[in-house]
Amino acid sequence: MKRLTSKIYVLGAVLLTLTLASCREDSDELVPYSSTDAVIFKEASKSYAAQFKILWNGINQNYGIWDVEKELYGLDWDDVYDKYLPRFEALDKQEEVTDEELQKLLEEVMAPLHDGHIYAELYNFKSGNYVETSSSWLYNESREDYYVYTHEVSSQAYPADIIEEKYATMTGAGVLGELAPHLQWLRVEIEKLVQKTTPTEMELFRLQQLNALAQGLTVAMSMRDAAQMVLALNVLATKYEFLHMPGLQLYTPELYSNDGIKMQYVLFKGNVVYLRLNKFGLKSYLDAEESTGIIVKGTEGDVKLIRKVQDTWKAWFDKIQELKANGSLGGVIIDVRNNGGGDIDDYQYALGALLPPGGFEYAKCRFKRGTGRYDYSSMMPMIGTTLNEDHAVVTEPVVVLANCNSVSMAEMTALGVKRTENGRLIGKRTWGGLCGLNYNQNYRNNYAGNVGEKHATPVYVYIPVCCSFSLEGKSYEGVGVEPDIDVALDLEAYKATGRDSQLDRALQYIREGR
């Protein structure tokens, strides 16, 4: 996973200054890191120690599971301050600071935290690069299944003996999917010009611009925030239009707020109905009001993508209803392996489409309610939205397939299926990031929000605003949801024969009840 992202940081006009105290002080004033960036971040643009103080205090005031860190892991955040401030101060005295030095120090600070979403970025003003890390990267990368990625189910990949004659597959690729086939064009164009022994001035200019575009695409497509990614891609599409790169165009922000969706429906023998999602963001496609707005304003490609997603989901849902009505439904599989999460409202379109209307309580949650380290709200129910339209409730076996790379909303789905009488979670332990997120950039409520702005301020920290727990009060952060039936993917067998050991185990459970 890429850890370093190159980008020149330009500090805007600063009208006010802020002197950061050299010692740690408790305060009941919530620092609005987004609304007063020019003030807060001035010193941090030229001091690593100032960056550390912002990083430490921002997490101190906003982090949601200090009690878990203390009780389960013995973490003392004050000790982290006392230990690492001198090391950041030492960097300020060095003439050169490499990205690797700053990266290692940032990783050491963040490693003790167990929230599965928290992500931090510091600007190395001596190199002009950003360094980044996530606690979850650090504690998950040692897992055996961390780099195991299965592929979408397809008629070519799966043996015909397990698929019914009725078979449907449709994919909505999204912006990254649309660009991927065209990146080879960019590499070929660059290579052709590099091979020229006596390039013309115009060819040298074109090579320079192609390289700049390639670098820009690398940065844009690595962004985790979809809205920022779309904005960056549209800037590149406008700036480098003269290069005529296939696939590089202006994108519709409303549609690609989810980065696009990849999904598949398959009917397996024994009337087992299967749905696979690479992420959650179905509401933009399936909600009548939202999708109609995009169709009216969108391009022909947008409309085609929406129709694909709608048709695929409807084929899956309608098949369940048809088989349920005639008494022949064998079971349902929802595959969220390698699913990076997404919109909590999507509960109604996956597991919630199989449950009764009215909502489904599957966990508890709480919010940060003050600047004190342990100022939390009381626990409150987390209710998964279930489908309101008239539908048959599935009482047959339901399996959710998950693995190490099932994150966030995918883990909410995994946790939910374990709360149903007829459900089982099969595969491997999930990522360990169930705390909720939103775009509360300006600290308008809940005493939580992002610290700074990604790739814009010298410090950026992405912090969840809602902390999730099991109904019994257990935290899954940094741990993940354990499967009911633990089975690894036999990757060699999958590559050789198309057999998916985890899917085969799910089919066995549904057919044999064990």
VOVEXMAR-446299 format. One line per field, with one value per residue (C-alpha): residue number from 1; residue in one letter; x, y, z. Coordinates in nm, 3 decimals. Example, Ala and Ser with C-alpha at 12.3 -4.5 7.8 and 13.67 -1.06 7.14 Angstrom:
VOVEXMAR-446299
nr = 1:2
rest = A:S
c1 = 1.230:1.367
c2 = -0.450:-0.106
c3 = 0.780:0.714
//
This chain:
VOVEXMAR-446299
nr = 1:2:3:4:5:6:7:8:9:10:11:12:13:14:15:16:17:18:19:20:21:22:23:24:25:26:27:28:29:30:31:32:33:34:35:36:37:38:39:40:41:42:43:44:45:46:47:48:49:50:51:52:53:54:55:56:57:58:59:60:61:62:63:64:65:66:67:68:69:70:71:72:73:74:75:76:77:78:79:80:81:82:83:84:85:86:87:88:89:90:91:92:93:94:95:96:97:98:99:100:101:102:103:104:105:106:107:108:109:110:111:112:113:114:115:116:117:118:119:120:121:122:123:124:125:126:127:128:129:130:131:132:133:134:135:136:137:138:139:140:141:142:143:144:145:146:147:148:149:150:151:152:153:154:155:156:157:158:159:160:161:162:163:164:165:166:167:168:169:170:171:172:173:174:175:176:177:178:179:180:181:182:183:184:185:186:187:188:189:190:191:192:193:194:195:196:197:198:199:200:201:202:203:204:205:206:207:208:209:210:211:212:213:214:215:216:217:218:219:220:221:222:223:224:225:226:227:228:229:230:231:232:233:234:235:236:237:238:239:240:241:242:243:244:245:246:247:248:249:250:251:252:253:254:255:256:257:258:259:260:261:262:263:264:265:266:267:268:269:270:271:272:273:274:275:276:277:278:279:280:281:282:283:284:285:286:287:288:289:290:291:292:293:294:295:296:297:298:299:300:301:302:303:304:305:306:307:308:309:310:311:312:313:314:315:316:317:318:319:320:321:322:323:324:325:326:327:328:329:330:331:332:333:334:335:336:337:338:339:340:341:342:343:344:345:346:347:348:349:350:351:352:353:354:355:356:357:358:359:360:361:362:363:364:365:366:367:368:369:370:371:372:373:374:375:376:377:378:379:380:381:382:383:384:385:386:387:388:389:390:391:392:393:394:395:396:397:398:399:400:401:402:403:404:405:406:407:408:409:410:411:412:413:414:415:416:417:418:419:420:421:422:423:424:425:426:427:428:429:430:431:432:433:434:435:436:437:438:439:440:441:442:443:444:445:446:447:448:449:450:451:452:453:454:455:456:457:458:459:460:461:462:463:464:465:466:467:468:469:470:471:472:473:474:475:476:477:478:479:480:481:482:483:484:485:486:487:488:489:490:491:492:493:494:495:496:497:498:499:500:501:502:503:504:505:506:507:508:509:510:511:512:513:514
rest = M:K:R:L:T:S:K:I:Y:V:L:G:A:V:L:L:T:L:T:L:A:S:C:R:E:D:S:D:E:L:V:P:Y:S:S:T:D:A:V:I:F:K:E:A:S:K:S:Y:A:A:Q:F:K:I:L:W:N:G:I:N:Q:N:Y:G:I:W:D:V:E:K:E:L:Y:G:L:D:W:D:D:V:Y:D:K:Y:L:P:R:F:E:A:L:D:K:Q:E:E:V:T:D:E:E:L:Q:K:L:L:E:E:V:M:A:P:L:H:D:G:H:I:Y:A:E:L:Y:N:F:K:S:G:N:Y:V:E:T:S:S:S:W:L:Y:N:E:S:R:E:D:Y:Y:V:Y:T:H:E:V:S:S:Q:A:Y:P:A:D:I:I:E:E:K:Y:A:T:M:T:G:A:G:V:L:G:E:L:A:P:H:L:Q:W:L:R:V:E:I:E:K:L:V:Q:K:T:T:P:T:E:M:E:L:F:R:L:Q:Q:L:N:A:L:A:Q:G:L:T:V:A:M:S:M:R:D:A:A:Q:M:V:L:A:L:N:V:L:A:T:K:Y:E:F:L:H:M:P:G:L:Q:L:Y:T:P:E:L:Y:S:N:D:G:I:K:M:Q:Y:V:L:F:K:G:N:V:V:Y:L:R:L:N:K:F:G:L:K:S:Y:L:D:A:E:E:S:T:G:I:I:V:K:G:T:E:G:D:V:K:L:I:R:K:V:Q:D:T:W:K:A:W:F:D:K:I:Q:E:L:K:A:N:G:S:L:G:G:V:I:I:D:V:R:N:N:G:G:G:D:I:D:D:Y:Q:Y:A:L:G:A:L:L:P:P:G:G:F:E:Y:A:K:C:R:F:K:R:G:T:G:R:Y:D:Y:S:S:M:M:P:M:I:G:T:T:L:N:E:D:H:A:V:V:T:E:P:V:V:V:L:A:N:C:N:S:V:S:M:A:E:M:T:A:L:G:V:K:R:T:E:N:G:R:L:I:G:K:R:T:W:G:G:L:C:G:L:N:Y:N:Q:N:Y:R:N:N:Y:A:G:N:V:G:E:K:H:A:T:P:V:Y:V:Y:I:P:V:C:C:S:F:S:L:E:G:K:S:Y:E:G:V:G:V:E:P:D:I:D:V:A:L:D:L:E:A:Y:K:A:T:G:R:D:S:Q:L:D:R:A:L:Q:Y:I:R:E:G:R
c1 = 0.000:0.147:0.261:0.421:0.241:0.438:0.288:0.426:0.260:0.198:0.104:-0.167:-0.166:-0.156:-0.298:-0.281:-0.026:-0.059:0.212:0.187:0.283:0.589:0.422:0.110:-0.191:-0.547:-0.813:-1.191:-1.186:-1.236:-0.985:-1.167:-0.891:-1.086:-1.240:-0.922:-0.659:-0.455:-0.414:-0.370:-0.132:0.106:0.373:0.325:0.431:0.785:0.811:0.779:0.726:0.430:0.292:0.317:0.133:-0.156:-0.159:-0.153:-0.410:-0.646:-0.657:-0.671:-0.988:-1.167:-1.075:-1.367:-1.227:-0.982:-1.146:-1.093:-0.730:-0.670:-0.858:-0.765:-0.426:-0.290:-0.227:-0.139:-0.171:0.012:0.313:0.305:0.330:0.620:0.808:0.768:0.768:1.148:1.198:0.997:1.186:1.508:1.392:1.358:1.730:1.832:1.937:1.770:1.475:1.402:1.051:1.151:1.250:0.925:0.724:0.878:0.816:0.454:0.401:0.541:0.300:-0.005:0.073:-0.074:-0.420:-0.677:-0.949:-0.980:-1.041:-0.805:-0.553:-0.283:-0.073:0.218:0.385:0.761:0.836:1.201:1.128:0.798:0.624:0.346:0.389:0.087:-0.012:-0.309:-0.303:-0.507:-0.251:0.013:-0.173:-0.334:-0.038:0.108:-0.205:-0.164:-0.471:-0.395:-0.291:-0.539:-0.779:-1.040:-1.198:-1.555:-1.758:-1.789:-1.910:-1.551:-1.402:-1.654:-1.714:-2.046:-2.159:-2.236:-2.423:-2.782:-2.870:-3.018:-2.712:-2.674:-2.373:-2.367:-2.104:-2.102:-1.737:-1.730:-1.462:-1.164:-1.298:-1.347:-0.994:-0.809:-0.809:-0.671:-0.373:-0.177:-0.214:-0.041:0.246:0.291:0.293:0.558:0.772:0.761:0.896:1.158:1.297:1.360:1.731:1.685:1.343:1.217:1.137:0.766:0.819:1.013:0.729:0.475:0.683:0.700:0.324:0.250:0.472:0.297:-0.042:0.075:0.193:-0.133:-0.340:-0.135:-0.214:-0.580:-0.659:-0.497:-0.731:-0.967:-1.217:-1.429:-1.536:-1.173:-1.076:-1.343:-1.240:-0.874:-0.957:-1.170:-0.885:-0.652:-0.907:-0.934:-0.564:-0.442:-0.728:-0.478:-0.305:-0.625:-0.590:-0.871:-1.110:-0.999:-1.309:-1.516:-1.693:-2.028:-1.969:-2.318:-2.267:-1.909:-1.956:-1.926:-1.636:-1.877:-2.005:-1.906:-2.165:-2.275:-2.573:-2.548:-2.803:-2.620:-2.757:-2.996:-3.154:-2.890:-2.906:-2.572:-2.485:-2.138:-2.053:-1.712:-1.843:-2.160:-2.309:-2.618:-2.853:-2.732:-2.839:-3.144:-3.318:-3.571:-3.518:-3.138:-3.098:-3.354:-3.159:-2.841:-3.012:-3.154:-2.816:-2.581:-2.404:-2.499:-2.231:-2.377:-2.723:-2.585:-2.399:-2.707:-2.918:-2.660:-2.658:-3.037:-3.088:-2.835:-2.981:-3.336:-3.243:-3.103:-3.394:-3.665:-3.512:-3.523:-3.888:-3.980:-3.815:-3.951:-4.303:-4.290:-4.117:-3.794:-3.543:-3.233:-3.058:-2.886:-2.518:-2.400:-2.030:-1.850:-1.495:-1.259:-1.547:-1.416:-1.744:-1.956:-2.304:-2.482:-2.816:-2.731:-2.832:-3.177:-3.038:-2.830:-2.896:-3.189:-3.365:-3.403:-3.538:-3.876:-3.950:-3.903:-3.530:-3.292:-3.084:-2.748:-2.509:-2.469:-2.297:-2.193:-2.056:-1.790:-1.970:-1.695:-1.327:-1.239:-1.075:-1.363:-1.653:-1.883:-2.255:-2.448:-2.479:-2.762:-2.896:-2.758:-3.051:-2.988:-3.245:-3.453:-3.645:-3.985:-4.145:-4.355:-4.134:-4.109:-3.881:-3.608:-3.609:-3.385:-3.008:-2.831:-2.450:-2.229:-1.882:-1.609:-1.231:-0.953:-1.029:-1.395:-1.408:-1.654:-2.005:-1.900:-1.823:-2.160:-2.317:-2.099:-2.196:-2.563:-2.585:-2.448:-2.748:-3.003:-3.130:-3.077:-2.752:-2.386:-2.063:-1.815:-1.458:-1.191:-1.189:-1.272:-1.056:-1.148:-1.291:-1.656:-1.657:-1.870:-1.763:-1.916:-1.803:-1.822:-1.523:-1.615:-1.685:-2.048:-2.159:-2.044:-1.700:-1.549:-1.426:-1.122:-0.805:-0.699:-0.750:-0.588:-0.298:-0.361:-0.256:0.069:-0.129:-0.432:-0.608:-0.921:-1.117:-1.450:-1.735:-1.942:-1.799:-1.963:-1.989:-2.164:-2.497:-2.297:-2.063:-1.764:-1.539:-1.427:-1.177:-0.839:-0.979:-1.255:-1.561:-1.484:-1.655:-1.890:-1.713:-1.346:-1.215:-0.927:-0.926:-0.720:-0.568:-0.371:-0.681:-0.876:-0.615:-0.587:-0.950:-1.171:-1.282:-1.341:-1.294:-1.481:-1.776:-1.781:-1.798:-2.090:-2.274:-2.206:-2.348:-2.663:-2.721:-2.624:-2.681:-2.331
c2 = 0.000:0.335:0.542:0.850:1.100:1.377:1.720:2.070:2.248:2.620:2.810:3.068:3.421:3.420:3.720:3.593:3.389:3.129:3.046:2.683:2.621:2.408:2.208:1.994:2.179:2.065:2.289:2.286:2.482:2.274:2.382:2.430:2.293:2.336:2.679:2.860:2.678:2.989:3.055:2.703:2.573:2.867:2.740:2.382:2.482:2.527:2.317:1.942:1.992:2.218:1.949:1.692:1.915:1.961:1.588:1.493:1.749:1.689:1.319:1.390:1.599:1.398:1.031:0.808:0.503:0.627:0.402:0.098:0.194:0.234:-0.070:-0.323:-0.202:0.014:0.314:0.643:0.922:1.167:0.938:0.947:1.326:1.323:1.057:1.191:1.570:1.576:1.357:1.594:1.889:1.714:1.704:2.083:2.104:1.887:2.048:1.767:1.545:1.255:1.133:0.797:0.956:1.148:0.847:0.617:0.867:0.919:0.542:0.506:0.769:0.621:0.250:0.220:0.340:0.077:0.268:0.105:0.428:0.684:0.810:1.075:1.279:1.518:1.756:1.731:2.093:2.010:1.763:1.896:1.560:1.430:1.114:0.920:0.624:0.451:0.250:-0.019:-0.054:-0.119:-0.382:-0.559:-0.584:-0.871:-1.081:-1.375:-1.284:-0.909:-0.926:-1.192:-1.043:-1.258:-1.151:-1.097:-1.410:-1.475:-1.754:-1.796:-1.822:-2.059:-2.420:-2.457:-2.737:-2.499:-2.235:-2.260:-2.193:-1.863:-1.651:-1.274:-1.052:-0.676:-0.431:-0.060:0.034:0.396:0.651:0.433:0.143:0.369:0.507:0.182:0.046:0.375:0.407:0.171:0.430:0.683:0.445:0.361:0.727:0.808:0.509:0.602:0.949:0.823:0.591:0.877:0.957:1.306:1.429:1.760:2.048:1.977:1.609:1.701:1.931:1.656:1.410:1.661:1.709:1.335:1.275:1.555:1.404:1.059:1.202:1.392:1.079:0.881:1.138:1.177:0.807:0.738:0.979:0.810:1.094:1.046:1.410:1.528:1.260:1.371:1.735:1.650:1.437:1.712:1.963:1.723:1.662:2.036:2.115:1.830:1.814:1.888:1.552:1.368:1.085:0.833:0.806:1.128:1.346:1.557:1.338:1.383:1.446:1.330:0.990:0.936:1.037:0.658:0.600:0.384:0.039:-0.307:-0.574:-0.913:-1.143:-1.518:-1.797:-2.109:-2.461:-2.539:-2.196:-2.014:-1.644:-1.461:-1.089:-0.941:-0.576:-0.410:-0.118:0.032:0.334:0.184:0.454:0.696:0.442:0.278:0.563:0.703:1.068:1.057:0.850:1.057:1.373:1.221:1.083:1.426:1.601:1.315:1.209:0.908:0.711:0.808:0.689:0.360:0.298:0.370:0.133:-0.144:-0.116:-0.093:-0.393:-0.607:-0.536:-0.588:-0.921:-1.039:-0.911:-1.030:-1.378:-1.407:-1.300:-1.539:-1.840:-1.751:-1.728:-2.077:-2.230:-2.324:-2.069:-2.252:-1.959:-1.626:-1.527:-1.166:-1.139:-0.839:-0.970:-0.685:-0.442:-0.108:0.001:0.306:0.439:0.307:0.371:0.077:-0.164:-0.174:-0.293:-0.588:-0.763:-0.529:-0.643:-0.988:-0.866:-0.729:-0.357:-0.123:-0.145:-0.392:-0.324:-0.492:-0.280:0.012:0.345:0.664:1.007:1.242:1.507:1.726:1.813:1.591:1.267:1.059:1.292:1.053:1.028:0.738:0.425:0.433:0.173:0.139:0.060:-0.087:0.040:-0.243:-0.234:-0.068:-0.184:-0.497:-0.804:-1.157:-1.204:-1.463:-1.738:-1.969:-1.976:-1.645:-1.624:-1.317:-1.384:-1.158:-1.140:-0.919:-0.658:-0.625:-0.281:-0.046:-0.090:-0.435:-0.516:-0.376:-0.626:-0.903:-0.810:-0.788:-1.135:-1.284:-1.127:-1.312:-1.660:-1.794:-1.611:-1.709:-1.520:-1.729:-1.650:-1.472:-1.208:-0.861:-0.546:-0.396:-0.054:-0.022:0.334:0.564:0.853:1.164:1.487:1.689:1.901:2.207:2.059:2.165:1.890:1.595:1.745:1.554:1.617:1.604:1.784:1.999:1.922:1.643:1.755:2.118:2.172:2.054:1.814:1.609:1.350:1.158:1.073:0.889:1.068:0.769:0.476:0.137:-0.154:-0.489:-0.515:-0.646:-0.344:-0.509:-0.299:-0.451:-0.174:-0.312:-0.664:-0.720:-0.944:-1.315:-1.553:-1.825:-2.060:-1.978:-2.073:-1.930:-1.872:-2.138:-1.892:-2.150:-2.360:-2.051:-1.951:-2.303:-2.415:-2.119:-2.297:-2.053:-2.240:-1.975:-1.968:-2.349:-2.355:-2.110:-2.328:-2.635:-2.468:-2.360:-2.703:-2.922:-2.695:-2.747
c3 = 0.000:-0.097:0.200:0.048:-0.170:-0.339:-0.348:-0.311:-0.021:-0.064:0.250:0.190:0.324:0.701:0.885:1.241:1.435:1.703:1.954:2.059:2.417:2.473:2.745:2.747:2.885:2.945:2.795:2.780:2.455:2.144:1.882:1.547:1.326:1.003:1.045:1.153:0.952:0.879:1.250:1.380:1.116:1.067:1.304:1.185:0.834:0.960:1.277:1.324:1.697:1.622:1.391:1.667:1.915:1.672:1.598:1.966:2.083:1.790:1.872:2.246:2.213:1.944:1.975:2.068:2.248:2.511:2.772:2.546:2.487:2.860:2.988:2.719:2.601:2.887:2.662:2.835:2.576:2.807:2.805:2.423:2.437:2.682:2.486:2.133:2.163:2.223:1.915:1.695:1.848:1.751:1.389:1.394:1.471:1.176:0.851:0.652:0.741:0.510:0.440:0.584:0.918:0.948:0.831:1.092:1.372:1.267:1.257:1.610:1.742:1.570:1.621:1.974:1.859:1.766:1.586:1.245:1.052:1.206:0.951:0.987:0.746:0.808:0.565:0.537:0.457:0.398:0.119:-0.013:0.039:0.260:0.470:0.588:0.798:0.950:1.270:1.099:0.820:1.082:1.281:0.983:0.748:0.952:0.900:0.668:0.463:0.437:0.072:-0.037:-0.291:-0.464:-0.790:-0.901:-0.964:-1.336:-1.561:-1.680:-1.329:-1.171:-1.275:-1.454:-1.225:-0.939:-1.143:-1.259:-1.623:-1.516:-1.463:-1.455:-1.415:-1.447:-1.328:-1.256:-1.274:-1.161:-1.229:-1.137:-1.340:-1.641:-1.620:-1.552:-1.911:-2.041:-1.807:-2.031:-2.310:-2.088:-2.011:-2.381:-2.486:-2.224:-2.323:-2.694:-2.620:-2.374:-2.644:-2.888:-2.915:-3.059:-2.949:-3.078:-2.847:-2.890:-2.805:-2.492:-2.389:-2.449:-2.243:-1.959:-1.966:-1.985:-1.683:-1.496:-1.580:-1.467:-1.136:-1.092:-1.161:-0.909:-0.639:-0.734:-0.758:-0.419:-0.242:0.002:-0.001:-0.313:-0.344:-0.335:-0.586:-0.834:-0.794:-0.856:-1.162:-1.311:-1.263:-1.447:-1.723:-1.785:-1.757:-1.980:-2.230:-2.511:-2.450:-2.558:-2.308:-2.363:-2.068:-1.901:-1.885:-1.649:-1.395:-1.228:-0.854:-0.751:-0.909:-0.810:-0.448:-0.405:-0.650:-0.846:-0.755:-0.872:-0.803:-0.926:-0.894:-0.947:-0.902:-0.783:-0.802:-0.522:-0.567:-0.365:-0.454:-0.440:-0.438:-0.434:-0.361:-0.367:-0.157:-0.019:-0.192:-0.348:-0.227:-0.495:-0.757:-0.603:-0.423:-0.673:-0.581:-0.580:-0.898:-1.091:-1.014:-1.148:-1.459:-1.544:-1.506:-1.588:-1.902:-2.113:-1.930:-1.592:-1.693:-1.828:-1.504:-1.292:-1.500:-1.463:-1.086:-1.065:-1.293:-1.105:-0.763:-0.887:-1.047:-0.712:-0.504:-0.745:-0.764:-0.385:-0.383:-0.666:-0.504:-0.162:-0.305:-0.460:-0.159:-0.335:-0.198:-0.080:0.085:0.030:0.021:0.053:-0.035:0.121:0.089:-0.002:0.051:0.178:0.338:0.265:0.327:0.638:0.462:0.237:0.513:0.350:0.016:0.140:0.471:0.544:0.226:0.385:0.721:0.833:0.782:1.076:1.136:1.297:1.610:1.567:1.777:2.018:1.961:2.136:2.045:2.177:2.384:2.525:2.516:2.811:2.713:2.849:2.767:2.584:2.535:2.681:2.470:2.217:1.975:1.622:1.395:1.053:0.802:0.659:0.333:0.378:0.055:0.072:0.061:0.194:0.495:0.439:0.700:0.498:0.570:0.508:0.484:0.475:0.333:0.474:0.506:0.642:0.378:0.476:0.638:0.810:0.662:0.541:0.904:1.013:0.772:0.914:1.270:1.173:1.020:1.343:1.521:1.310:1.396:1.044:0.965:0.969:0.903:0.703:0.597:0.800:1.073:0.939:0.935:1.274:1.190:1.288:1.423:1.211:0.990:0.841:0.677:0.999:0.900:1.105:1.448:1.439:1.673:1.882:1.954:1.669:1.318:1.096:1.196:0.903:0.537:0.338:0.116:0.215:0.578:0.742:0.963:0.871:1.088:0.987:1.303:1.334:1.510:1.620:1.814:1.768:2.011:2.021:2.201:2.498:2.490:2.322:2.098:1.770:1.690:1.594:1.631:1.376:1.373:1.412:1.167:1.286:1.045:0.994:0.651:0.449:0.076:-0.103:-0.346:-0.543:-0.602:-0.699:-0.956:-1.095:-1.109:-1.023:-0.705:-0.419:-0.090:0.110:-0.127:-0.141:0.240:0.236:-0.017:0.194:0.503:0.321:0.167:0.463:0.764:0.898
//
